[in-house]
Amino acid sequence: MDVTTCLKSLLLAIHQYRDNRTAHNAAQLQKQVEELSGMQCVRLLSSGQVLPSECVCGLVELAGDPNTSPALTGTIISLLAQLVCDDESRDVLQSSYNLTSTLASIIHCHSSTPREPLVLQCLKVLQRLTYNGRIFHCANYIHELIDFLMSNIQSHNDDITMPCLGLMANLVRYNLSVQTHIKALSNVKVFYRTLINFLAHNSLTVVVFALSILASLTLNEDVGEKLFHSKNIHQTFQLIFNIIVNGDGTLTRKYSVDLLVDLLKNPKMADYLTRYEHFSVCVSQVLGLLHVKDPDSAAKVLELLLALCGVSGLRSLLCEVVFRPAAPRLRAASRRQGVGLDAGQKTEPGLALIQWLSSPAEGEELCCLQALQLLTELLEEALGSQVVSVCVLGFVELLVPVVLDLLQGLDPAAPDSQLRTHCIRTTHTTSLLLMLCSEDSVCRVVSRQMSSQLCLSQVELLLSCCHNNDPLTCPLTGHDSSLSQVCGEAVLKAVELMSKLRQQVKDMETSFYRILQDQRMVTPLSLALTSSHREHVQTGLRLLLEATPLPDFPSLVLGESIAANNAYRQREAELSVKRVAVQQDVPAPMGKSLSGPSPSSPSHSIHSLIEKLQNGMEDQMKDVRVSEIMDVYEQKISSLASKEGRLQDLLEAKALALSQADRLITQYRCQRAQAEAEARKLASMLKEAEQRREALQVELGSQVLEAERAKGDIKELLQHNARLQADSQEHQSLKGSYNQLLNRFNESERLLKELQVAHISLIKQMDTLRKTQDTLRLQHDKALCELKERQEQMKSFQSELQQRDCDITGLRGELRGQEERGRAKEKEREELEETVDILRKELNKTELARKDASIRASSLELQKAQVEAKLQKKEDELNKHSSMIAMIHSLSSGKQKSDVNLSL
């Protein structure tokens, strides 16, 4: 039985069980679910068909119903666990079917018996479902789920503790709302202590889970500062690396890698890791895991290496480890462990990366893409140095043939998933080759092994795939991830590589310009120029600048394609704006609910259910089944909402398909009108051709006569041709002599030019010498004038010297007379000295006489003073007497007064 038949039977069994919940219908439904589980339909929801979607929706609804038997619920969850293994299906189940809330409600209903197999099964499915996914904090039963996890983590049962820890690690990672809710709980400190105690657990998986939860909750708090302090962070790094290398399995390695990646996003932790002394040894051990043929483990290891490349201080250290042989200590350890023949391979970690590139099998595409990204990062760092090491060049020589093999093997008739994978791999491969071509020595290595035929065939295959999946002729299944856009990106990268190597590879330039003039290049160029990614727009503009000057480049078609893309984007924007109005016209989903037939619309059904619950809540408060009824209605509401969302998506897809059909009809009408016009034109051309044929038949007879006359003319022409050949030979001889003369003329002309150049240089030298001679002549005249002046000065100096000699003789005679007079003066001086001695003696005598006279004068002075005192007394008496006389005679007349005065 094929999958479609099984799905139809399953859908019928779901409807039968929903209408009549009997044991027989439950057994039939369980049997159908087990049959579908046995088919291993992993990518069941990836097709986007309606039938699988309806089946999964019904199963999720039944699983969330508390009235469903635990055996049937467990069978349904087993089927859902198979679907969760696929990443795309996991996203669909989480976003469209609300599976997280459904499983949380099942756990809440059985929270009293946490060790029940159904609860453990739900926890494991939730752990897969929530890995690397965001859970909305406001979703149903999320708070109850968190409380359940925290209470069971603190229990001592390893069977329930480990899945609870893994699910809690998923919920708190990158989810700020869940982290805030947990930190606001009253028992969070007890929870922290429990997690810290788990760090000493025997199971490495439990240790990683606990450390991941602590890192998410406490990394930027006081508890995290103490836990991830600089004193013990190196021990933490060593513990994480040991778990990665020696983990219990893929699950443990996966969570330990996620933990280290999360720590690297903290700048402080990244700085601690750059200063970790055993980093090179640990990375070498991690690179050794790439030799294990496990795609999941290799994918996580490559993810860790890519995260390490994101830290600037670690990228150079990682380059040193990858592009060099292992240390002697590691080689000795590998010999002691008995690695055998693989030890030589493990001494070069870069070879492991090349192994994941060579012929990637199904399920290994992610590893191949991650290896390409990692090599691009590492080689960009290695080639960015001033001198490229020999080890890097040798590694590139090994890498280039493997990378070129990845460009081959495209089958245009393959399914879309394989085409998409090949296009993405081609994009990463060409990006790596473009980065290698940025350095000259490495570019020469690439150009030696690259051929223009390889690039040309690859681009033509990609163009055919891109043309077959043109977004203007085929409905899109996504926005930026459609197959046409992925093919377009691969085409642009490949053409850019051809542009980079067009001067180094033979015939590459011809192939490059040939591809640019291909009509099919319009689609990738228009998609690139209208893209929202800056790198794609810049690449499209660079290629457009190269293609615009070409004669056959379809610039008009490119403009129309760009306009069509812009109109299509505008139409999508208008449809998204009108989404609310479209939702009101969506018909209600078919089927029955637990309470009866569904109303006319989901919104009306939801509002009516809410009103009934509010009106009947007071009367039914004592009913113990009210909570169960509310759970049922909540499940119905969530299922109706999910159905409404799917119908909205279908309606939008139909609207897009309708707009595309209208555009195709318009294009068909235009093409039909053009074809009819061309048909009419061809009919008129056919009539004209028949008329011309008749005229040509008449002309044919005349041409036969002319042909006979032409034979005679041909003979004459042959004779004339012989003469012309003789003239031609003579012309050739003359032409040879002319060429010889022309060569001689050119040689003479060349010699003449050289002589002219030499003549000009000699003229310039002569001018400079003439100028130098003039300056020297002026200097000579000036020197003669100065010499004459110096001679005249010398004559005047000689005359002055003779006069000075005469003066000297006269002065010498005067000097002799002065000397004679000096002798006479000396004699007179001696005589005067004798006279002075005599006068000194007389002066001494006179001095003695003067002393005596002074003594006598002093005595006379004393006597004089006494006499003057006496005289003063006498004058006073006389004045008194005169005043008395005046008073006596005052009474007399004036004459008598005058006489008295005269007598006085």
C-alpha positions in Angstrom: 0.0 0.0 0.0 1.4 3.4 -1.0 1.6 6.4 1.2 -1.4 8.3 -0.4 -3.7 5.3 0.2 -2.5 4.9 3.7 -3.1 8.6 4.4 -6.6 8.5 3.0 -7.4 5.4 5.2 -5.9 7.2 8.2 -8.0 10.3 7.5 -11.1 8.2 7.3 -10.3 6.4 10.5 -9.8 9.8 12.2 -13.2 11.0 11.2 -14.8 7.7 12.2 -13.2 7.8 15.6 -14.1 11.5 16.1 -17.7 10.8 15.2 -18.0 7.6 17.3 -15.4 6.9 20.0 -15.8 3.2 20.2 -13.1 0.6 21.0 -13.4 -0.8 17.4 -12.8 2.7 15.8 -9.9 3.3 18.3 -8.3 0.0 17.3 -8.7 0.8 13.6 -7.2 4.2 14.0 -4.3 2.8 16.1 -3.7 0.2 13.3 -3.6 2.9 10.6 -1.2 5.0 12.6 1.1 2.0 13.2 1.0 1.2 9.5 2.0 4.8 8.6 4.8 4.7 11.2 6.1 1.5 9.6 6.5 3.3 6.3 9.1 5.7 7.8 7.6 8.8 6.1 10.1 11.2 7.5 9.5 14.1 5.0 5.7 13.7 5.0 5.0 17.4 5.7 7.8 18.8 3.4 5.6 18.3 0.3 3.1 20.9 1.4 0.1 18.8 0.3 -3.3 19.0 1.9 -3.9 15.3 2.7 -0.9 14.9 5.0 -1.7 18.2 6.7 -5.3 17.2 7.4 -4.1 13.8 8.8 -1.5 15.4 11.1 -4.0 18.1 12.2 -6.5 15.4 13.2 -3.9 13.3 15.0 -2.6 16.3 17.0 -6.2 17.2 18.0 -6.9 13.7 19.1 -3.6 13.5 21.1 -4.5 16.6 23.0 -8.0 15.3 23.9 -8.0 14.0 27.5 -10.7 11.5 26.5 -8.4 9.7 24.1 -7.0 6.5 25.4 -3.3 6.5 26.5 -2.4 3.7 24.2 -3.8 5.6 21.1 -2.1 8.8 22.3 1.2 7.0 22.7 0.9 5.5 19.2 0.2 9.0 17.8 3.1 10.5 19.6 5.4 7.8 18.3 4.4 8.8 14.7 4.9 12.5 15.6 8.3 11.6 17.0 9.3 10.3 13.5 8.2 13.5 11.9 10.1 15.6 14.4 13.4 14.1 13.2 13.2 16.3 10.1 14.1 20.0 10.6 11.6 21.3 8.1 8.8 19.1 9.5 9.7 20.2 13.0 9.3 23.8 12.1 5.9 23.1 10.5 4.7 21.1 13.5 5.7 23.8 15.9 4.4 26.8 14.0 1.3 25.5 12.2 0.0 22.6 14.4 0.7 24.0 17.9 2.3 20.7 18.8 4.2 22.1 21.7 1.1 23.2 23.6 -0.6 19.9 22.8 2.3 17.9 24.3 2.5 20.3 27.3 -1.2 19.7 28.0 -0.7 15.9 27.9 2.2 16.3 30.4 0.0 18.5 32.6 -2.8 16.0 32.6 -0.4 13.3 33.7 1.7 15.4 36.0 0.7 13.3 39.0 2.4 10.3 37.5 5.7 11.7 36.0 7.3 8.2 35.5 4.5 7.1 33.2 5.9 6.0 29.8 3.5 8.5 28.0 5.0 11.4 29.9 8.6 10.3 29.2 7.6 9.9 25.5 6.2 13.4 25.4 9.3 14.9 27.1 11.6 13.3 24.5 9.4 14.5 21.6 9.3 18.0 23.2 13.1 17.9 23.5 13.5 17.2 19.8 10.8 19.7 18.9 12.1 22.6 20.9 15.8 22.1 20.0 17.1 25.3 18.3 13.5 26.7 18.3 11.8 29.6 19.9 8.8 28.9 22.3 6.3 31.6 22.9 6.0 32.3 26.6 2.3 33.0 26.3 1.5 29.7 24.7 -0.9 27.3 26.5 0.5 25.2 29.3 4.0 26.6 29.1 3.9 27.9 32.7 2.6 24.5 33.9 5.3 22.8 31.8 8.1 24.9 33.4 6.8 24.2 36.9 6.6 20.4 36.1 10.2 20.5 34.8 11.6 22.4 37.8 9.9 20.1 40.3 11.1 16.9 38.6 14.6 18.2 38.1 14.9 18.5 41.9 13.9 14.8 42.3 16.4 12.0 42.4 15.1 9.9 39.6 17.6 9.9 36.6 14.9 8.5 34.2 12.8 11.7 34.5 15.6 14.1 35.4 17.7 13.8 32.2 14.8 14.5 29.7 13.6 17.3 32.0 17.0 18.9 32.0 17.3 18.6 28.2 13.9 20.2 27.7 14.7 23.0 30.2 18.0 23.7 28.4 16.0 24.1 25.1 13.3 26.3 26.7 15.7 28.8 28.4 18.2 29.1 25.4 17.8 32.4 23.6 14.3 32.9 25.3 14.3 36.0 27.5 10.7 35.7 28.5 11.1 32.1 29.8 14.3 33.2 31.6 12.5 36.1 33.2 9.6 33.9 34.3 12.0 31.3 35.9 14.1 34.1 37.7 10.8 35.5 39.2 9.9 32.2 40.9 10.4 31.9 44.6 12.3 28.7 44.5 14.9 29.8 41.9 17.8 29.7 44.4 17.0 26.1 45.3 16.8 25.4 41.6 20.3 26.9 41.1 21.8 24.9 43.9 20.3 21.7 42.4 21.8 22.5 39.0 25.2 23.2 40.6 25.1 19.9 42.4 24.4 18.2 39.0 27.9 19.5 37.8 29.4 16.6 39.9 27.1 14.0 38.3 28.5 10.8 36.9 26.7 11.3 33.5 28.3 13.8 31.2 25.0 14.4 29.6 23.5 15.6 32.9 26.5 17.8 33.5 26.2 19.4 30.0 22.4 20.0 30.5 22.9 21.6 33.9 25.8 23.8 32.7 23.8 24.9 29.7 20.8 25.9 31.9 23.1 27.8 34.3 24.8 29.6 31.4 21.5 30.7 30.0 20.1 31.9 33.3 23.0 33.2 35.3 25.8 34.2 32.8 25.2 38.0 33.3 24.3 37.8 37.0 26.2 37.4 40.3 25.8 33.6 40.4 27.2 33.4 36.8 30.1 35.7 37.8 31.0 33.3 40.5 30.4 30.2 38.5 32.2 31.4 35.3 34.9 33.4 37.1 38.4 33.8 35.6 39.9 31.6 38.2 37.8 28.5 37.2 36.8 29.3 33.6 39.8 27.4 32.2 38.6 24.3 34.1 35.1 24.8 32.6 36.6 25.1 29.1 38.6 21.9 29.7 35.5 20.1 30.9 33.5 21.2 27.8 36.3 20.2 25.5 36.6 16.8 27.2 32.8 16.2 26.9 33.0 17.2 23.2 35.8 14.7 22.6 34.8 11.9 25.0 31.1 12.5 25.2 28.5 9.7 25.8 27.0 10.2 22.3 25.8 12.5 19.6 23.3 14.2 21.9 25.9 15.0 24.6 28.3 16.4 21.9 25.5 18.4 20.4 24.6 20.2 23.6 28.2 20.7 24.7 28.9 22.4 21.3 25.9 24.6 21.8 27.1 25.5 25.3 30.5 26.5 24.0 29.0 28.5 21.1 26.8 30.3 23.6 29.7 31.1 25.8 31.7 32.5 22.8 28.9 35.0 22.2 29.8 36.6 25.5 32.9 38.9 24.9 34.3 38.2 28.3 34.2 34.4 27.8 35.6 34.7 24.3 38.5 36.7 25.7 39.1 34.1 28.4 39.2 31.4 25.7 41.8 33.3 23.7 44.1 33.2 26.7 43.4 29.5 27.4 46.9 27.9 27.2 45.6 24.4 26.0 43.4 25.8 23.2 45.6 24.4 20.4 45.7 20.9 21.9 41.9 20.9 22.5 41.1 22.1 19.0 43.4 19.4 17.5 41.4 16.8 19.5 38.1 18.3 18.2 39.4 18.2 14.7 40.1 14.5 15.1 36.4 14.0 15.5 36.0 14.9 11.8 37.5 11.5 10.9 34.4 9.8 12.4 31.9 9.0 9.6 28.9 10.5 11.5 27.3 13.4 9.7 25.5 14.7 12.9 28.7 14.8 15.0 30.7 16.3 12.1 28.0 18.9 11.6 28.2 20.0 15.3 32.0 20.0 15.2 32.0 22.2 12.1 29.5 24.5 13.7 31.8 24.9 16.7 34.8 25.6 14.4 32.8 28.2 12.5 31.9 29.8 15.9 35.5 29.8 16.8 36.3 31.5 13.5 33.9 34.3 14.5 36.3 35.4 17.3 39.1 37.4 15.9 41.6 36.3 18.5 40.9 32.6 17.9 40.9 32.5 14.1 44.6 32.8 13.7 45.2 30.1 16.3 42.8 27.9 14.5 44.6 28.5 11.2 47.9 27.4 12.8 46.3 24.2 14.0 44.6 23.3 10.7 47.4 24.2 8.3 50.3 22.6 10.1 51.2 19.0 11.1 50.3 17.9 14.6 52.8 18.4 17.4 55.2 15.5 18.2 53.4 14.9 21.5 50.1 14.2 19.7 51.9 12.0 17.2 53.4 10.0 20.0 50.1 9.7 21.7 48.5 8.5 18.5 51.2 5.8 18.2 50.7 4.8 21.8 46.9 4.4 21.2 47.6 2.2 18.2 45.8 4.3 15.6 47.6 2.5 12.8 47.4 3.7 9.2 45.0 6.5 10.1 47.6 8.2 12.3 49.2 9.8 9.2 45.9 11.3 8.2 45.1 12.6 11.7 48.4 14.4 11.8 47.0 16.8 9.2 43.6 18.1 10.4 43.0 19.9 7.1 42.6 16.6 5.2 39.6 15.7 7.3 37.9 18.9 6.0 38.7 17.8 2.4 37.2 14.4 3.0 33.9 15.9 3.9 34.0 17.9 0.7 34.7 15.0 -1.6 31.5 13.5 -3.1 29.0 14.3 -0.3 26.4 11.6 0.1 22.8 12.0 1.0 22.5 13.4 4.6 26.0 14.9 4.4 25.1 18.1 2.5 25.1 20.2 5.7 28.6 19.0 6.5 29.8 19.8 3.0 28.4 23.4 3.2 29.8 24.0 6.7 33.2 22.7 5.6 33.2 25.1 2.6 32.3 28.0 4.9 35.0 27.0 7.4 37.7 26.7 4.7 36.6 30.1 3.3 37.1 31.7 6.7 40.4 30.0 7.5 42.0 30.5 4.0 40.9 34.1 4.1 42.7 34.6 7.4 45.8 32.6 6.1 46.0 34.5 2.8 45.5 37.8 4.5 49.1 37.7 5.9 52.0 39.3 4.0 53.7 36.0 3.1 51.7 32.9 2.3 53.3 29.8 3.9 54.3 26.7 2.0 51.9 24.6 4.0 48.9 26.7 2.9 50.0 26.5 -0.8 50.3 22.8 -0.5 46.9 22.5 1.1 45.4 24.7 -1.7 46.8 22.4 -4.3 45.1 19.5 -2.7 41.9 21.4 -2.1 41.3 22.9 -5.6 40.7 19.5 -7.5 38.2 18.4 -4.8 36.4 21.8 -5.0 36.2 21.7 -8.7 34.6 18.2 -8.6 31.8 19.8 -6.5 30.9 21.9 -9.5 30.0 18.9 -11.6 27.2 16.3 -11.4 24.2 18.6 -11.9 21.2 16.9 -13.4 18.5 19.3 -14.6 15.9 16.5 -14.4 16.5 15.9 -10.7 14.0 16.8 -8.0 13.8 20.4 -6.8 15.4 19.4 -3.4 18.5 18.0 -5.1 18.7 21.0 -7.5 18.4 23.4 -4.6 21.2 21.5 -2.6 23.5 21.5 -5.6 22.9 25.3 -6.3 23.7 26.2 -2.7 26.8 24.0 -2.8 27.8 25.7 -6.0 27.4 29.1 -4.5 29.6 28.3 -1.5 32.1 26.6 -3.8 32.5 29.5 -6.1 32.7 31.9 -3.1 35.7 29.8 -1.9 37.3 29.9 -5.3 36.7 33.7 -5.6 38.4 34.1 -2.2 41.4 32.0 -3.3 41.7 34.1 -6.5 42.2 37.2 -4.3 45.9 36.3 -3.8 48.2 36.1 -6.9 50.2 32.9 -6.1 47.0 31.0 -5.1 45.2 32.4 -8.1 47.8 30.8 -10.3 47.2 27.4 -8.6 43.5 27.7 -9.3 43.9 28.9 -12.9 46.2 25.9 -13.7 43.5 23.5 -12.8 40.5 25.4 -14.0 39.1 25.1 -17.5 36.7 27.4 -19.4 34.6 24.4 -20.5 33.9 23.5 -16.9 32.6 26.9 -16.0 30.7 27.3 -19.3 28.9 23.9 -18.9 28.1 24.6 -15.2 26.7 28.0 -15.9 24.6 26.7 -18.8 23.1 24.0 -16.7 22.3 26.5 -13.9 20.8 28.8 -16.4 18.5 26.1 -17.7 17.4 25.3 -14.1 16.9 28.9 -13.4 14.9 29.4 -16.6 12.7 26.4 -15.9 11.9 27.8 -12.4 11.4 31.4 -13.4 9.3 33.2 -10.7 7.3 35.0 -13.4 6.1 31.7 -14.9 6.1 29.3 -11.9 4.4 29.9 -8.5 6.9 30.5 -5.7 7.0 28.2 -2.7 8.9 30.8 -0.6 10.3 34.2 -0.7 14.0 34.5 -0.6 14.5 30.7 -0.6 12.8 29.9 -3.9 14.7 27.6 -6.3 14.9 30.3 -9.0 16.7 32.7 -6.6 19.1 30.0 -5.4 19.9 29.1 -9.0 20.3 32.8 -9.8 22.8 33.3 -6.9 24.8 30.3 -8.1 24.8 31.6 -11.7 26.0 35.1 -10.6 28.8 33.6 -8.4 29.9 31.3 -11.3 29.9 34.2 -13.8 31.8 36.4 -11.3 34.4 33.6 -11.0 34.7 33.6 -14.8 35.2 37.3 -14.8 38.0 36.9 -12.2 39.8 34.2 -14.2 39.2 35.5 -17.7 42.8 36.7 -18.1 44.4 33.6 -16.6 42.5 30.7 -18.2 42.5 30.0 -21.9 39.2 30.8 -23.7 37.6 32.0 -20.4 37.1 35.6 -21.7 35.3 34.4 -24.8 33.0 32.1 -22.6 32.5 35.0 -20.2 31.2 37.4 -22.8 29.2 34.6 -24.5 27.4 33.9 -21.2 26.7 37.6 -20.6 24.9 37.9 -24.0 22.7 34.8 -23.3 19.0 35.7 -23.0 18.7 33.4 -20.0 21.0 35.7 -17.9 18.1 38.2 -17.6 16.4 36.2 -14.8 19.4 36.0 -12.4 20.4 39.6 -13.1 16.9 40.9 -12.5 16.6 38.9 -9.3 20.0 40.2 -8.1 19.2 43.8 -8.9 15.9 43.7 -7.2 17.2 41.7 -4.2 17.2 42.9 -0.6 20.7 41.6 -0.1 23.4 44.2 -0.6 26.0 41.7 -1.8 23.7 40.3 -4.6 22.9 43.9 -5.8 26.6 44.8 -6.0 27.4 41.5 -7.9 24.6 42.2 -10.3 25.8 45.8 -10.9 29.4 44.6 -11.6 28.2 42.1 -14.1 25.8 44.7 -15.6 28.7 47.1 -16.2 30.6 44.3 -18.0 27.5 43.3 -20.1 26.1 46.7 -21.1 28.7 47.5 -23.8 28.1 44.1 -25.5 26.1 44.3 -28.8 23.7 41.4 -28.1 23.0 42.0 -24.5 19.2 42.0 -23.9 19.0 45.3 -22.0 15.3 45.8 -22.9 14.3 42.4 -21.7 16.2 42.9 -18.5 14.3 46.2 -17.9 11.0 44.4 -18.4 12.0 41.6 -16.1 13.0 44.1 -13.4 9.7 45.9 -13.8 7.8 42.5 -13.5 9.7 41.6 -10.4 8.9 44.9 -8.8 5.2 44.6 -9.7 5.2 41.1 -8.3 6.7 42.3 -5.0 4.2 45.1 -4.9 1.3 42.6 -5.4 2.6 40.5 -2.5 2.7 43.6 -0.3 -0.8 44.5 -1.2 -2.0 41.0 -0.4 -0.3 41.0 2.9 -1.9 44.4 3.7 -5.3 43.0 2.8 -4.9 39.9 4.9 -7.4 41.0 7.5 -10.1 41.6 4.9 -9.3 38.2 3.3 -9.6 36.4 6.6 -13.2 37.5 7.0 -14.1 35.7 3.8 -12.5 32.4 4.7 -15.1 29.6 5.0 -15.3 27.6 8.2 -13.4 24.3 8.3 -15.5 21.2 7.8 -15.9 18.7 10.6 -17.6 18.3 13.9 -16.5 19.5 17.3 -17.1 17.9 20.6 -20.1 20.0 21.3 -21.8 19.8 18.0 -21.6 21.1 14.4 -19.3 24.0 13.7 -20.7 27.5 13.2 -20.4 29.6 10.1 -17.0 31.1 10.9 -14.2 30.3 13.3 -14.4 33.8 14.9 -18.1 33.4 15.6 -17.5 29.9 17.0 -14.8 31.1 19.3 -16.9 34.1 20.6 -19.9 31.9 21.1 -17.9 29.4 23.1 -16.4 32.1 25.3 -19.9 33.6 25.9 -21.3 30.1 26.8 -18.4 29.5 29.2 -18.8 32.9 30.9 -22.6 32.5 31.2 -22.5 29.0 32.5 -19.5 29.4 34.8 -21.5 30.4 37.9 -23.9 27.5 37.6 -21.2 24.9 36.9 -18.6 26.1 39.4 -19.1 23.0 41.5 -18.8 20.7 38.5 -15.5 18.8 38.6 -15.5 18.4 34.8 -15.5 22.2 34.1 -11.7 22.2 33.9 -11.7 19.3 31.6 -14.4 21.0 29.4 -12.3 24.1 29.3 -9.2 22.1 28.3 -11.3 20.5 25.5 -12.5 23.9 24.3 -9.0 25.3 24.4 -7.8 22.5 22.3 -10.6 23.0 19.9 -9.9 26.7 19.7 -6.2 26.1 19.1 -7.0 23.5 16.4 -9.5 25.9 14.8 -6.9 28.7 14.9 -4.4 26.4 13.2 -6.9 25.3 10.6 -7.8 29.0 10.0 -4.1 29.8 9.5 -3.7 27.0 7.0 -6.8 28.1 5.1 -5.5 31.7 5.1 -2.2 30.4 3.7 -4.0 28.4 1.1 -6.2 31.4 0.1 -3.1 33.6 -0.2 -1.5 30.9 -2.3 -4.6 30.8 -4.5 -4.7 34.6 -4.8 -1.0 34.6 -5.8 -1.7 31.8 -8.3 -4.7 33.7 -9.7 -2.6 36.9 -10.1 0.1 34.8 -11.9 -2.6 33.2 -14.1 -4.0 36.6 -15.0 -0.5 37.7 -15.9 0.1 34.5 -17.9 -3.3 35.0 -19.8 -2.2 38.5 -20.6 1.1 37.3 -21.9 -0.6 34.5 -23.9 -2.9 37.0 -25.5 -0.1 39.2 -26.4 1.9 36.3 -27.8 -1.2 35.1 -29.8 -1.7 38.5 -31.3 2.0 38.6 -32.2 1.7 35.1 -33.7 -1.4 36.1 -35.8 0.4 39.2 -37.1 3.4 37.1 -38.0 1.2 34.6 -39.8 -0.4 37.3 -41.9 3.0 38.7 -42.6 4.3 35.3 -43.7 1.2 34.8 -46.0 1.9 38.1 -47.8 5.6 37.1 -48.0 4.6 33.8 -49.5 2.6 35.5 -52.3 5.4 37.8 -53.0 7.8 34.8 -53.2 5.5 33.1 -55.8 5.4 36.2 -57.9 9.1 36.5 -57.7 9.5 32.8 -58.6 7.6 33.4 -61.9 9.6 36.4 -62.7 12.8 34.5 -62.0 11.8 31.7 -64.3 11.5 34.3 -67.2 14.8 35.7 -66.2 16.3 32.2 -66.1 16.1 31.8 -69.9 17.7 35.2 -70.5 20.4 34.2 -68.0 21.2 31.0 -70.0 21.9 33.1 -73.1 23.9 35.4 -71.1 25.8 32.4 -69.7 26.9 31.4 -73.2 28.1 34.9 -73.9 29.7 34.9 -70.5 31.9 31.9 -71.6 33.5 34.0 -74.2 33.9 36.7 -71.8 35.5 34.2 -69.4 38.1 33.3 -72.0 39.0 36.9 -72.4 39.0 37.3 -68.7 41.4 34.3 -68.3 43.8 36.0 -70.7 43.4 39.2 -68.9 43.9 37.4 -65.7 47.2 35.9 -67.0 48.3 39.4 -67.8 47.2 40.6 -64.4 49.2 37.7 -62.8 52.3 38.9 -64.6 51.6 42.4 -63.4 50.9 41.0 -59.9 54.3 39.3 -59.9 56.0 42.5 -61.1 54.0 44.3 -58.4 55.2 41.9 -55.8 58.8 42.4 -56.8 58.3 46.2 -56.8 56.5 45.8 -53.5 59.5 44.0 -52.1 61.9 46.7 -53.3 59.5 49.3 -52.0 59.5 47.6 -48.6 63.3 47.5 -48.6 63.4 51.2 -49.5 60.8 51.9 -46.9 62.8 50.1 -44.3 65.9 52.0 -45.3 63.9 55.2 -45.2 62.5 54.3 -41.8 66.1 53.6 -40.6 67.4 56.8 -42.0 64.4 58.7 -40.5 65.2 57.1 -37.2 68.9 58.0 -37.4 67.9 61.5 -38.5 65.7 61.8 -35.4 68.5 60.6 -33.2 70.9 63.1 -34.8 68.3 65.9 -34.4 68.0 65.0 -30.8 71.8 65.0 -30.4 72.0 68.3 -32.4 69.4 69.9 -30.1 71.3 68.7 -27.0 74.6 70.1 -28.4 72.9 73.5 -29.2 71.7 73.6 -25.6 75.2 72.8 -24.3 76.7 75.5 -26.6 74.2 78.0 -25.2 75.1 77.1 -21.7 78.9 77.4 -22.5 78.3 80.8 -24.1 76.5 82.0 -21.1 79.3 80.7 -18.9 81.9 82.5 -21.1 80.0 85.8 -20.8 79.9 85.5 -17.0 83.6 84.7 -16.9 84.4 87.7 -19.2 82.5 90.0 -16.8 84.3 88.5 -13.9 87.7 89.0 -15.6 87.0 92.8 -16.4 85.8 93.3 -12.8 89.0 91.7 -11.5 91.2 94.0 -13.8 89.5 97.1 -12.4 90.0 96.0 -8.9 93.7 95.3 -9.7 94.2 98.8 -11.0 92.6 100.3 -7.9 94.8 98.1 -5.7 98.0 99.4 -7.6 96.9 103.0 -7.1 96.3 102.4 -3.4 99.8 100.7 -3.2 101.4 103.9 -4.7 99.6 106.2 -2.3 100.6 103.9 0.5 104.3 104.1 -0.6 104.2 107.9 -0.7 102.6 108.0 2.7 105.3 105.6 3.9 108.1 107.9 2.7 106.5 110.9 4.4 106.1 108.9 7.6 109.9 108.1 7.4 110.7 111.9 7.1 108.5 112.6 10.1 110.2 109.9 12.0 113.7 111.4 11.5 112.4 114.8 12.6 110.8 113.3 15.6 114.0 111.6 16.5 115.9 115.0 16.5 113.1 116.5 18.6 113.5 113.5 20.9 117.2 114.2 21.4 116.5 117.9 22.2 113.8 116.7 24.6 116.3 114.4 26.3 118.8 117.3 26.7 116.1 119.5 28.2 115.1 116.6 30.4 118.7 116.4 31.8 118.6 120.2 32.5 115.2 119.9 34.2 116.6 117.1 36.3 119.3 119.3 37.5 116.8 122.1 38.2 114.7 119.6 40.1 117.6 118.6 42.3 118.2 122.3 43.1 114.6 122.8 43.8 114.6 119.8 46.2 117.4 121.4 48.1 115.5 124.7 48.2 112.3 122.8 49.4 114.3 121.3 52.2 115.4 124.6 53.3 111.9 126.0 53.0 110.5 123.1 55.1 112.8 123.9 57.9 111.7 127.6 57.7 108.1 126.4 57.6 108.6 124.4 60.7 109.9 127.5 62.4 107.0 129.5 61.1 104.6 126.9 62.3 105.9 127.2 65.8 105.6 131.0 65.6 102.1 130.5 64.3 101.2 128.3 67.3 102.4 130.9 69.6 100.5 133.6 67.8 97.4 131.5 67.9 97.7 131.1 71.6 98.1 134.8 72.0 95.1 135.4 69.7 93.0 133.1 71.8 93.8 135.1 74.9 93.0 138.3 73.0 89.8 136.8 71.9 88.8 136.1 75.4 89.7 139.6 76.4 87.7 140.9 73.5 84.6 138.9 74.6 84.9 140.3 78.0 85.2 143.9 76.6 82.2 143.3 74.3 80.1 142.2 77.3 81.0 145.2 79.2 80.3 147.4 76.2 76.9 145.8 75.8 76.0 146.7 79.3 77.1 150.2 78.7 74.9 150.4 75.6 71.9 149.2 77.5 72.5 151.8 80.2 72.9 154.4 77.5 69.6 153.4 75.8 67.8 153.7 79.1 69.3 157.2 79.6 68.3 158.2 76.1 64.8 157.1 76.6 64.6 159.0 79.8 66.0 162.1 78.1 63.4 161.7 75.4 60.7 161.5 77.9 62.0 164.7 79.6 62.2 166.6 76.4 58.9 165.4 75.0 57.1 168.2 76.4 59.3 170.8 74.7 58.9 172.1 71.2 60.0 170.6 68.0 63.1 172.6 67.6 64.3 171.9 71.0 63.5 168.1 70.3 65.5 168.2 67.1 68.4 169.9 68.9 68.3 167.3 71.5 68.3 164.6 69.0 71.3 166.2 67.2 73.2 166.4 70.4 72.4 162.8 71.0 
